[in-house]
Amino acid sequence: MNKKVNVFGVLCFGISMVGFAQQQTDSTKVEQLDEVVITDSRFALKRENSGKTVIKISKQEIENNQGRTISELINTKSGIEINGSRSVEGQNLGTFVRGGNNRQVLVLIDGIQVNDPSIVSNDFDLRLLDLNTVESIEIIKGAASTLYGNAAATAVINITTRQSSKEVISANFLSVVGTNQTQDDLNYNGSSFTNNVSVSGTANKLTYLASFGNRFVDGISAAKSDTPEKDPFSRFNTNLKIGYEFSDAFTITAFGSYDKFKTDIDGFPPPTFTIADTDDKYVSEQSRFGLSPKFEYENGSFQVNAAFTKIDRETMSNFSTVNEAESFVVDAFNKYVFNDKFYTIVGLNYGDYKSLFATDESFTNTDPYLNIVYVSGSGLNLNAGARFNNHSEYGSHLVYSLNPSFNIKVNDGYAKIFGSYATSFIAPNLSQLFGFFGANPDLKPEENTTFEAGLEFNTKKGIRLNGVFFNRKEEHTIIFASAYENATADATVQGFEFEAAINLIKGLDFSTNYSFTEVKDGERLRVPKHKVNASLGYSFCESTFASLNYQFVGSRTDLDFSTFENVELDSFSLIDLYFSHKLINNKLKLFATVTNVFNEDYFEILGYTTKGRNVSLGLNINL
């Protein structure tokens, strides 16, 4: 028997004999009940006073998933399917939330909208980000255009980057080596390499953080074929963030980042136009610079988030394109709190977006907005707001939201009922209007209306249960036929989501979620009707941790490009294992992962390769 397989067997057996966990100690009980959420209101409110089921990925959970990509981690959450995250590393990602698509999901980095006006979906490419530079992630689902504007129709993913150390100087080093193999070629060769180094600290009133990371993955082909070639992926990230506290009332933060990735891709060469091994390549690079001054006064604060982004992309294939894009975003807002009951935010959001196609094309958004949160103290809470979208091409549109909730004390916890009704506005992007393929300058904007209602139960004993029903109606949905066009019929998507997080005994935690998504009218490709995630884990002590993760993805529809007919893709199940141990006063952490333990063979995207069983080993040093 191959010695590499023996090594894998010992590793797999050793990890599977360990317990399973998701948090570090039974302080989980207190943290779960007193958890603070921000994204749904922009104020730090206790979860019980929030009218949404906010998904919060903490710093601890990120550390317990080192070795994963950001898309793989987000893909374990309810109502979310990031298609392509299980395939070859450079595969395009489809972020489907509650049956929506990429252009209906808004990504924020440190509170600032990020997107690519030159790309078809006007979205942000998560392949650019390194999870090791992230401090935490909050996700709210449903229409959030009132607070966040255009595109926030099915979800907002708010990514907070690493914070500076409180020490004068601190350093962090991470290195991961792993396999990258298919179900048919379990060679266990080192083909995946991730490295990240950061230095940060606080010196009097100055805070700073600088980091560099790189990732290289090789070993498998994008196209599933009898004679596959390798399609490598490489990325590097550089980040610099500096903050200065001029006084107790005034602080300013400046940042700059440069991210670039390059990947080999497989395409559809003529004359057959069927997926095949080709020598196609794709390169994307992004430069971002920003400034965030903040002035605090009694009961309130005034803040400006401003950022400039430059994006260059190139596709080298039979249909080669070169894209250049720029965006300038400013969000200025004032927060004021009345008597700890009324929380108000008044702001102005401005965005200027440009992209080069046959000629330079651009549009601007200028959106004033208002949002009010009322926390009665007797159980009734209300989150309501309105935004006046002023689009340079499509004129003015009013969007609004109403989100009441009511909670009651139950023993040492609470029970909460909540609902929301909200509208959203999605303007066609520059690529759909003026791009290289299928452009249509006569497109109408999409308009969505979302209703949701749910229940949540949370106790200090470490039990949190919640369920939510949603219904979204879409008008003028933008689809692609021979060109981009508005659908003639309205689309309706509805579903149900359930989440549970239970601290079984000290250190032993279980979490699960189930999503049911039903397209009543219209059609959605690659969106599973049923999806389940579950995690079971155990912390032996402060230094030793292990987890078992399960994912089930139900059958879904995909398009066969050889016949241009829809086909049904089979459901599949995946099991992953993780183990970590800390040494030298918790300064050194060693960890190991095994993904797709049972080497499940399946299609995530018809015609494309998925990952088989893979193993990785890593170390993380904190100084």
C-alpha positions as CSV (number, residue, x, y, z in Angstrom):
1,M,0.0,0.0,0.0
2,N,1.2,3.5,-0.8
3,K,2.9,5.1,2.2
4,K,1.2,8.4,1.5
5,V,-2.2,6.7,1.8
6,N,-1.1,5.2,5.1
7,V,-0.1,8.6,6.4
8,F,-3.5,9.9,5.4
9,G,-5.2,7.0,7.1
10,V,-3.4,7.6,10.4
11,L,-4.2,11.4,10.2
12,C,-7.8,10.8,9.4
13,F,-8.3,8.2,12.2
14,G,-6.5,10.4,14.7
15,I,-8.7,13.3,14.0
16,S,-11.9,11.3,13.9
17,M,-11.2,9.9,17.3
18,V,-11.0,13.4,18.8
19,G,-14.2,15.2,19.9
20,F,-15.7,18.1,18.0
21,A,-16.1,21.8,18.7
22,Q,-16.9,25.3,17.4
23,Q,-16.1,27.6,20.3
24,Q,-13.3,27.5,22.9
25,T,-14.9,27.3,26.3
26,D,-18.4,27.4,27.9
27,S,-18.1,31.2,27.9
28,T,-20.0,30.5,24.7
29,K,-23.1,30.5,26.8
30,V,-22.7,34.1,27.8
31,E,-21.3,35.3,24.5
32,Q,-24.2,33.7,22.6
33,L,-26.8,35.5,24.7
34,D,-25.1,38.9,24.9
35,E,-23.8,38.9,21.3
36,V,-23.7,42.3,19.7
37,V,-24.7,42.8,16.0
38,I,-24.1,45.9,13.9
39,T,-24.8,45.4,10.2
40,D,-28.6,45.5,10.2
41,S,-28.8,48.9,11.9
42,R,-25.2,50.3,11.9
43,F,-25.5,50.5,15.7
44,A,-24.0,48.0,18.2
45,L,-27.2,46.4,19.5
46,K,-27.7,43.3,21.5
47,R,-29.0,40.5,19.2
48,E,-32.3,40.4,21.2
49,N,-33.0,44.0,20.0
50,S,-32.3,43.2,16.4
51,G,-35.1,42.6,14.0
52,K,-33.1,40.3,11.8
53,T,-31.3,36.9,12.1
54,V,-27.8,38.3,11.6
55,I,-25.1,35.8,10.8
56,K,-21.9,36.6,12.7
57,I,-18.6,34.9,11.9
58,S,-16.3,35.8,14.8
59,K,-12.5,36.0,15.0
60,Q,-12.6,32.7,16.9
61,E,-14.5,30.9,14.2
62,I,-12.2,32.3,11.5
63,E,-9.2,30.9,13.5
64,N,-11.0,27.6,13.7
65,N,-11.2,27.5,9.9
66,Q,-7.7,28.4,9.0
67,G,-6.7,26.8,5.7
68,R,-10.1,27.6,4.1
69,T,-10.9,30.4,1.7
70,I,-13.4,33.1,2.6
71,S,-15.9,31.8,0.1
72,E,-15.7,28.3,1.6
73,L,-16.4,29.6,5.1
74,I,-19.3,31.8,4.0
75,N,-20.8,28.9,2.1
76,T,-21.5,27.1,5.4
77,K,-24.1,29.6,6.4
78,S,-27.9,29.4,6.0
79,G,-29.6,30.6,2.8
80,I,-26.2,30.9,1.0
81,E,-24.8,28.9,-1.9
82,I,-21.4,30.1,-3.3
83,N,-21.2,28.0,-6.4
84,G,-17.7,27.3,-7.6
85,S,-16.1,27.2,-4.1
86,R,-15.7,23.4,-4.3
87,S,-14.2,23.4,-7.8
88,V,-10.8,24.3,-9.1
89,E,-9.3,27.2,-7.2
90,G,-9.8,29.8,-10.0
91,Q,-13.4,28.9,-10.8
92,N,-15.8,31.9,-11.1
93,L,-17.9,32.2,-8.0
94,G,-21.7,32.5,-8.1
95,T,-23.0,34.0,-4.8
96,F,-26.6,32.8,-4.6
97,V,-28.5,34.1,-1.5
98,R,-32.1,33.1,-1.1
99,G,-32.3,32.3,-4.8
100,G,-30.8,35.5,-6.0
101,N,-27.5,36.1,-7.8
102,N,-24.3,38.0,-7.6
103,R,-25.7,41.4,-8.6
104,Q,-28.2,41.2,-5.7
105,V,-25.5,40.8,-3.0
106,L,-23.5,43.8,-1.7
107,V,-20.1,43.3,-0.1
108,L,-18.6,45.9,2.3
109,I,-15.0,46.0,3.5
110,D,-14.7,47.9,6.7
111,G,-18.0,49.5,6.1
112,I,-17.3,50.7,2.5
113,Q,-19.1,49.3,-0.6
114,V,-16.9,47.4,-3.0
115,N,-17.8,46.2,-6.4
116,D,-16.4,46.0,-10.0
117,P,-18.4,48.2,-12.4
118,S,-16.7,46.5,-15.4
119,I,-17.9,43.0,-14.5
120,V,-21.2,41.6,-15.7
121,S,-22.8,41.3,-12.2
122,N,-21.2,44.6,-10.9
123,D,-20.2,42.5,-7.8
124,F,-17.0,42.0,-5.8
125,D,-14.8,39.1,-6.6
126,L,-14.2,37.2,-3.3
127,R,-11.3,35.3,-5.0
128,L,-9.3,38.5,-4.4
129,L,-9.5,38.3,-0.6
130,D,-7.3,36.4,1.9
131,L,-9.3,35.1,4.8
132,N,-6.2,35.5,7.0
133,T,-6.6,39.3,6.8
134,V,-10.2,39.2,8.1
135,E,-11.2,39.9,11.7
136,S,-14.9,39.1,11.5
137,I,-17.8,38.9,9.1
138,E,-21.5,39.8,9.5
139,I,-24.1,38.8,7.0
140,I,-27.7,40.1,6.9
141,K,-30.1,38.5,4.4
142,G,-33.1,40.2,2.7
143,A,-33.5,43.7,1.2
144,A,-31.1,46.2,2.9
145,S,-31.1,49.0,0.2
146,T,-32.3,51.5,2.8
147,L,-29.0,51.5,4.6
148,Y,-26.7,50.3,1.9
149,G,-28.1,51.3,-1.5
150,N,-28.0,49.7,-4.9
151,A,-27.6,45.9,-5.1
152,A,-28.4,45.2,-1.5
153,A,-31.4,43.1,-2.4
154,T,-30.7,39.6,-1.0
155,A,-27.8,40.1,1.3
156,V,-25.1,42.3,2.7
157,I,-21.7,40.7,3.5
158,N,-19.9,43.1,5.9
159,I,-16.2,42.1,6.1
160,T,-14.1,43.7,8.9
161,T,-10.3,43.4,8.4
162,R,-7.8,42.6,11.1
163,Q,-7.4,45.1,13.9
164,S,-4.1,46.4,15.2
165,S,-2.5,44.8,18.2
166,K,-2.7,46.6,21.5
167,E,1.0,45.9,22.0
168,V,3.7,48.3,20.7
169,I,4.7,45.7,18.1
170,S,3.2,42.3,17.3
171,A,3.7,39.8,14.5
172,N,1.7,36.9,13.1
173,F,3.0,34.3,10.7
174,L,0.9,31.7,8.9
175,S,1.9,28.9,6.5
176,V,-0.3,26.1,5.1
177,V,0.7,23.2,2.8
178,G,-1.8,20.9,1.3
179,T,-2.9,18.7,-1.5
180,N,-5.1,19.7,-4.4
181,Q,-6.4,16.5,-6.0
182,T,-9.5,15.1,-7.7
183,Q,-11.5,12.0,-6.8
184,D,-9.7,10.0,-9.5
185,D,-6.1,11.0,-8.6
186,L,-5.3,10.7,-4.9
187,N,-1.6,11.3,-5.2
188,Y,-1.2,13.3,-1.9
189,N,1.4,15.6,-3.4
190,G,1.9,19.1,-2.0
191,S,0.1,21.3,-4.5
192,S,-1.4,24.1,-2.3
193,F,0.6,26.7,-0.5
194,T,-0.6,29.6,1.6
195,N,1.5,32.1,3.5
196,N,0.7,35.3,5.4
197,V,2.7,37.6,7.5
198,S,1.5,40.7,9.4
199,V,3.0,43.2,11.7
200,S,0.8,45.5,13.8
201,G,0.8,47.6,17.0
202,T,-0.2,50.6,19.0
203,A,2.3,53.4,19.8
204,N,0.7,56.1,21.9
205,K,-2.0,57.5,19.7
206,L,-0.9,55.8,16.5
207,T,-2.1,52.3,15.4
208,Y,-0.7,50.5,12.4
209,L,-1.0,47.2,10.6
210,A,0.8,45.9,7.5
211,S,0.4,42.4,6.0
212,F,1.5,40.4,3.0
213,G,0.0,37.1,1.8
214,N,0.3,34.8,-1.1
215,R,-1.4,31.6,-2.3
216,F,-0.5,29.2,-5.0
217,V,-2.6,26.2,-5.9
218,D,-1.8,23.6,-8.7
219,G,-2.7,20.0,-9.5
220,I,-6.1,19.8,-11.2
221,S,-7.9,20.9,-14.4
222,A,-10.9,23.2,-14.5
223,A,-12.5,21.1,-17.2
224,K,-13.4,17.5,-16.3
225,S,-11.8,15.4,-19.1
226,D,-10.1,12.1,-19.8
227,T,-6.7,13.8,-20.2
228,P,-6.8,16.7,-17.9
229,E,-4.0,19.4,-17.7
230,K,-3.2,21.5,-14.7
231,D,-4.8,24.9,-14.2
232,P,-2.8,26.7,-11.5
233,F,-4.0,29.7,-9.4
234,S,-1.8,32.3,-7.8
235,R,-2.6,35.3,-5.7
236,F,-0.9,37.8,-3.5
237,N,-2.3,40.5,-1.1
238,T,-0.7,43.5,0.5
239,N,-2.5,45.7,3.0
240,L,-1.5,48.8,5.1
241,K,-3.8,50.4,7.6
242,I,-2.8,53.4,9.9
243,G,-4.9,55.2,12.5
244,Y,-4.3,58.2,14.6
245,E,-6.2,59.5,17.6
246,F,-5.9,63.3,17.6
247,S,-8.1,63.6,20.7
248,D,-10.8,61.6,22.6
249,A,-13.3,63.0,20.1
250,F,-11.4,62.8,16.7
251,T,-9.8,59.9,15.0
252,I,-8.8,59.2,11.5
253,T,-7.9,55.9,9.7
254,A,-6.2,55.5,6.3
255,F,-5.7,52.3,4.4
256,G,-4.3,51.0,1.1
257,S,-4.3,47.6,-0.4
258,Y,-3.2,45.8,-3.6
259,D,-4.6,42.4,-4.5
260,K,-3.9,40.4,-7.6
261,F,-4.7,36.9,-8.8
262,K,-4.0,34.9,-11.9
263,T,-5.6,31.7,-12.9
264,D,-5.6,29.3,-15.9
265,I,-9.1,28.6,-17.1
266,D,-10.8,26.3,-19.5
267,G,-13.3,27.5,-22.1
268,F,-15.6,26.8,-25.0
269,P,-13.4,26.9,-28.2
270,P,-15.1,27.0,-31.6
271,P,-16.5,25.3,-33.5
272,T,-18.1,23.0,-30.9
273,F,-18.4,25.5,-28.1
274,T,-18.3,22.7,-25.5
275,I,-16.2,22.9,-22.3
276,A,-12.6,21.7,-23.1
277,D,-9.0,21.9,-21.8
278,T,-7.7,25.1,-23.2
279,D,-4.8,27.5,-22.5
280,D,-7.0,30.3,-21.5
281,K,-5.9,32.6,-18.7
282,Y,-7.6,35.2,-16.5
283,V,-5.9,38.0,-14.5
284,S,-7.5,40.4,-12.0
285,E,-5.8,43.1,-9.9
286,Q,-7.3,45.7,-7.6
287,S,-5.8,48.8,-5.9
288,R,-7.8,50.4,-3.1
289,F,-7.1,53.6,-1.0
290,G,-9.4,55.0,1.6
291,L,-9.8,57.5,4.4
292,S,-12.2,57.4,7.4
293,P,-12.3,60.4,9.7
294,K,-14.6,60.1,12.7
295,F,-15.7,62.8,15.1
296,E,-17.6,61.8,18.3
297,Y,-19.7,64.1,20.5
298,E,-22.1,63.6,23.3
299,N,-24.7,61.0,22.3
300,G,-23.5,60.9,18.7
301,S,-20.8,60.8,16.0
302,F,-20.2,62.0,12.5
303,Q,-18.1,59.8,10.2
304,V,-17.0,59.7,6.5
305,N,-16.0,56.6,4.7
306,A,-14.3,57.3,1.4
307,A,-12.5,55.0,-0.9
308,F,-11.0,54.9,-4.4
309,T,-10.7,51.6,-6.3
310,K,-8.9,50.8,-9.5
311,I,-9.5,47.4,-11.2
312,D,-7.7,45.9,-14.2
313,R,-8.9,42.6,-15.6
314,E,-7.8,40.6,-18.6
315,T,-9.2,37.4,-20.2
316,M,-7.0,35.6,-22.6
317,S,-9.0,33.2,-24.7
318,N,-10.9,33.0,-28.0
319,F,-13.0,35.8,-26.6
320,S,-10.3,37.9,-25.1
321,T,-11.2,41.1,-23.3
322,V,-9.4,43.8,-21.4
323,N,-11.3,45.7,-18.7
324,E,-10.3,48.8,-16.8
325,A,-12.6,50.3,-14.1
326,E,-12.5,52.9,-11.4
327,S,-14.9,53.7,-8.6
328,F,-15.0,56.5,-6.0
329,V,-17.4,56.0,-3.1
330,V,-18.1,58.4,-0.2
331,D,-20.5,57.6,2.6
332,A,-21.0,60.5,5.1
333,F,-23.4,59.9,8.0
334,N,-24.3,61.2,11.4
335,K,-25.4,59.0,14.3
336,Y,-27.4,60.3,17.3
337,V,-28.9,58.4,20.2
338,F,-31.8,59.8,22.2
339,N,-32.1,58.5,25.8
340,D,-30.9,55.0,24.8
341,K,-34.2,54.4,23.1
342,F,-34.0,56.2,19.7
343,Y,-31.0,55.5,17.5
344,T,-30.9,57.7,14.4
345,I,-28.6,57.8,11.4
346,V,-28.8,60.4,8.6
347,G,-26.4,60.1,5.7
348,L,-25.5,60.8,2.1
349,N,-23.9,58.1,-0.1
350,Y,-22.2,59.1,-3.3
351,G,-20.7,56.7,-5.9
352,D,-18.9,57.5,-9.2
353,Y,-18.3,54.4,-11.4
354,K,-16.4,54.3,-14.6
355,S,-15.4,51.5,-17.0
356,L,-13.6,51.3,-20.4
357,F,-15.4,49.3,-23.1
358,A,-15.5,50.6,-26.7
359,T,-15.5,54.0,-25.0
360,D,-15.4,55.3,-21.4
361,E,-18.7,54.8,-19.8
362,S,-19.9,55.9,-16.3
363,F,-22.8,56.6,-14.0
364,T,-23.2,58.1,-10.5
365,N,-25.4,57.5,-7.5
366,T,-26.3,60.2,-5.0
367,D,-28.4,58.8,-2.2
368,P,-29.6,60.6,0.9
369,Y,-30.9,58.2,3.5
370,L,-32.5,58.1,7.0
371,N,-32.8,55.2,9.4
372,I,-34.4,55.1,12.9
373,V,-34.1,52.3,15.5
374,Y,-36.4,52.3,18.5
375,V,-35.6,50.1,21.5
376,S,-38.4,50.4,24.0
377,G,-36.9,48.5,26.9
378,S,-40.2,46.7,27.3
379,G,-39.7,44.3,24.4
380,L,-40.9,46.3,21.4
381,N,-38.3,47.3,18.9
382,L,-38.5,49.0,15.5
383,N,-36.0,49.5,12.7
384,A,-37.3,51.7,9.9
385,G,-35.8,53.8,7.1
386,A,-35.9,55.3,3.7
387,R,-33.4,56.1,0.9
388,F,-33.8,58.3,-2.1
389,N,-31.8,56.7,-5.0
390,N,-30.7,59.3,-7.5
391,H,-29.1,57.5,-10.4
392,S,-27.6,59.5,-13.3
393,E,-29.1,57.2,-15.9
394,Y,-32.4,56.1,-14.3
395,G,-33.5,59.1,-12.2
396,S,-34.9,58.9,-8.7
397,H,-36.4,55.9,-6.8
398,L,-37.5,55.7,-3.2
399,V,-36.7,52.5,-1.3
400,Y,-37.9,51.9,2.3
401,S,-37.9,49.3,5.0
402,L,-40.0,48.5,8.1
403,N,-38.6,45.9,10.5
404,P,-40.5,45.5,13.9
405,S,-39.7,42.9,16.5
406,F,-40.8,42.0,20.0
407,N,-39.0,40.0,22.6
408,I,-39.9,38.7,26.0
409,K,-37.8,37.3,28.8
410,V,-37.8,33.6,29.1
411,N,-36.1,32.3,32.3
412,D,-32.4,33.3,31.7
413,G,-32.9,34.2,28.0
414,Y,-35.4,35.6,25.6
415,A,-37.9,34.7,22.8
416,K,-38.2,37.1,19.9
417,I,-40.7,37.4,17.0
418,F,-39.8,39.7,14.1
419,G,-40.8,40.6,10.6
420,S,-39.8,43.0,7.8
421,Y,-41.1,44.5,4.6
422,A,-38.5,46.2,2.4
423,T,-37.9,47.3,-1.2
424,S,-34.7,47.5,-3.2
425,F,-33.5,48.9,-6.4
426,I,-30.8,47.4,-8.7
427,A,-29.7,49.5,-11.7
428,P,-28.2,47.7,-14.7
429,N,-24.5,47.8,-14.6
430,L,-22.1,49.3,-17.1
431,S,-21.2,45.9,-18.6
432,Q,-24.8,45.0,-19.2
433,L,-25.5,48.4,-20.8
434,F,-22.3,48.9,-22.8
435,G,-20.1,45.8,-22.5
436,F,-18.5,43.5,-25.0
437,F,-21.1,40.8,-25.0
438,G,-24.9,41.2,-25.2
439,A,-25.0,44.9,-24.2
440,N,-28.4,46.5,-24.1
441,P,-28.6,50.2,-23.3
442,D,-32.4,50.1,-23.0
443,L,-32.5,47.9,-19.9
444,K,-34.8,48.8,-17.1
445,P,-33.7,48.6,-13.4
446,E,-34.8,45.7,-11.3
447,E,-37.1,46.4,-8.4
448,N,-37.5,43.9,-5.5
449,T,-39.9,43.6,-2.6
450,T,-39.1,41.3,0.3
451,F,-41.2,40.1,3.1
452,E,-39.9,38.0,6.0
453,A,-41.1,36.8,9.4
454,G,-39.4,34.7,12.0
455,L,-38.8,33.6,15.6
456,E,-35.7,33.3,17.7
457,F,-35.1,31.7,21.1
458,N,-31.9,32.2,23.0
459,T,-30.8,31.2,26.5
460,K,-27.8,31.6,28.8
461,K,-27.6,27.8,28.9
462,G,-26.1,28.0,25.4
463,I,-29.1,27.3,23.2
464,R,-30.1,29.5,20.3
465,L,-32.8,28.5,17.8
466,N,-34.3,30.6,15.0
467,G,-36.4,30.2,11.9
468,V,-37.4,32.7,9.2
469,F,-39.8,32.6,6.3
470,F,-39.1,34.9,3.3
471,N,-40.8,35.9,0.1
472,R,-39.2,38.1,-2.6
473,K,-40.9,39.4,-5.7
474,E,-38.7,40.7,-8.6
475,E,-39.8,43.0,-11.3
476,H,-37.9,43.5,-14.6
477,T,-35.4,40.8,-13.6
478,I,-32.3,41.1,-15.9
479,I,-31.7,37.9,-17.8
480,F,-29.5,36.8,-20.7
481,A,-30.9,35.4,-23.9
482,S,-29.1,36.4,-27.1
483,A,-28.4,39.6,-25.2
484,Y,-29.3,41.1,-21.8
485,E,-33.0,41.9,-21.4
486,N,-35.6,42.3,-18.8
487,A,-37.8,39.3,-18.1
488,T,-41.4,39.9,-19.3
489,A,-42.8,38.1,-16.2
490,D,-42.2,38.9,-12.6
491,A,-40.3,36.4,-10.6
492,T,-41.1,35.1,-7.1
493,V,-38.7,33.3,-4.7
494,Q,-39.7,32.1,-1.3
495,G,-38.3,29.8,1.3
496,F,-37.5,29.0,4.9
497,E,-34.3,29.0,7.0
498,F,-33.6,27.3,10.3
499,E,-30.5,27.7,12.5
500,A,-29.6,26.1,15.8
501,A,-26.5,26.5,18.0
502,I,-26.4,24.4,21.1
503,N,-23.7,24.1,23.8
504,L,-24.2,20.4,24.8
505,I,-21.7,20.3,27.6
506,K,-18.7,22.3,28.6
507,G,-16.6,22.7,25.4
508,L,-18.9,20.5,23.3
509,D,-20.9,22.6,20.7
510,F,-23.3,21.7,18.0
511,S,-24.6,24.0,15.2
512,T,-26.7,23.4,12.2
513,N,-28.7,25.2,9.6
514,Y,-31.2,24.2,6.9
515,S,-32.3,26.2,3.9
516,F,-35.3,25.6,1.7
517,T,-35.5,27.8,-1.5
518,E,-38.3,27.6,-3.9
519,V,-38.5,29.5,-7.2
520,K,-42.3,30.1,-7.7
521,D,-41.9,32.0,-11.0
522,G,-38.9,32.3,-13.2
523,E,-35.8,30.1,-13.3
524,R,-32.6,29.9,-11.3
525,L,-29.6,27.8,-12.3
526,R,-27.4,26.0,-9.7
527,V,-29.6,27.0,-6.7
528,P,-30.3,24.0,-4.5
529,K,-33.9,23.7,-3.2
530,H,-32.6,22.0,0.0
531,K,-29.3,22.6,1.8
532,V,-28.0,21.5,5.2
533,N,-24.9,22.4,7.1
534,A,-23.8,21.0,10.5
535,S,-20.8,21.3,12.8
536,L,-20.0,19.3,15.9
537,G,-16.9,20.0,17.9
538,Y,-15.0,19.8,21.2
539,S,-12.4,21.9,23.0
540,F,-10.4,19.5,25.1
541,C,-8.7,22.5,26.8
542,E,-7.6,26.0,25.9
543,S,-5.0,24.7,23.6
544,T,-6.6,21.7,21.8
545,F,-9.6,21.9,19.5
546,A,-11.2,19.6,16.8
547,S,-14.3,19.8,14.6
548,L,-16.4,17.7,12.2
549,N,-18.3,19.6,9.5
550,Y,-21.1,18.2,7.3
551,Q,-22.7,19.7,4.2
552,F,-25.6,18.4,2.1
553,V,-26.5,20.1,-1.2
554,G,-29.7,19.0,-2.9
555,S,-30.4,18.5,-6.6
556,R,-30.4,21.6,-8.8
557,T,-30.7,22.7,-12.4
558,D,-27.7,23.5,-14.7
559,L,-27.4,24.3,-18.4
560,D,-25.7,21.9,-20.7
561,F,-23.8,24.1,-23.2
562,S,-23.4,21.3,-25.7
563,T,-27.2,21.0,-26.2
564,F,-28.4,24.3,-24.5
565,E,-30.8,22.2,-22.5
566,N,-31.3,22.2,-18.7
567,V,-30.2,19.1,-16.8
568,E,-30.6,18.0,-13.2
569,L,-27.5,17.7,-11.1
570,D,-27.5,15.0,-8.4
571,S,-27.4,16.0,-4.7
572,F,-24.2,15.4,-2.7
573,S,-22.8,15.3,0.8
574,L,-19.4,16.3,2.1
575,I,-17.7,15.8,5.4
576,D,-14.6,17.7,6.6
577,L,-12.4,17.4,9.7
578,Y,-10.2,19.9,11.5
579,F,-7.8,19.6,14.4
580,S,-5.5,22.2,16.1
581,H,-3.2,22.3,19.0
582,K,-1.3,25.2,20.6
583,L,2.2,25.2,22.1
584,I,4.6,27.5,23.8
585,N,2.1,29.5,25.8
586,N,-0.3,29.4,22.9
587,K,2.2,31.3,20.7
588,L,2.5,28.4,18.2
589,K,-0.5,26.7,16.7
590,L,-0.4,23.5,14.6
591,F,-3.4,22.5,12.6
592,A,-4.6,19.9,10.1
593,T,-7.6,19.6,7.8
594,V,-9.1,16.8,5.8
595,T,-11.8,17.8,3.3
596,N,-14.3,15.6,1.5
597,V,-13.3,12.7,3.7
598,F,-15.2,10.1,1.7
599,N,-14.0,11.4,-1.6
600,E,-17.5,12.2,-2.9
601,D,-17.6,12.4,-6.7
602,Y,-20.1,15.0,-8.0
603,F,-20.7,17.9,-10.3
604,E,-20.9,21.4,-8.7
605,I,-21.0,23.0,-12.2
606,L,-21.7,20.7,-15.2
607,G,-18.5,19.8,-17.0
608,Y,-16.1,21.2,-14.4
609,T,-13.9,19.4,-12.0
610,T,-14.6,19.3,-8.2
611,K,-12.1,18.6,-5.5
612,G,-11.8,15.1,-4.0
613,R,-10.3,14.2,-0.6
614,N,-7.6,16.7,0.3
615,V,-5.3,17.1,3.3
616,S,-3.5,20.2,4.6
617,L,-1.1,20.9,7.4
618,G,-0.5,24.4,8.8
619,L,1.3,26.4,11.5
620,N,0.4,29.8,12.9
621,I,2.9,31.8,15.1
622,N,2.0,34.8,17.2
623,L,4.8,37.0,18.6
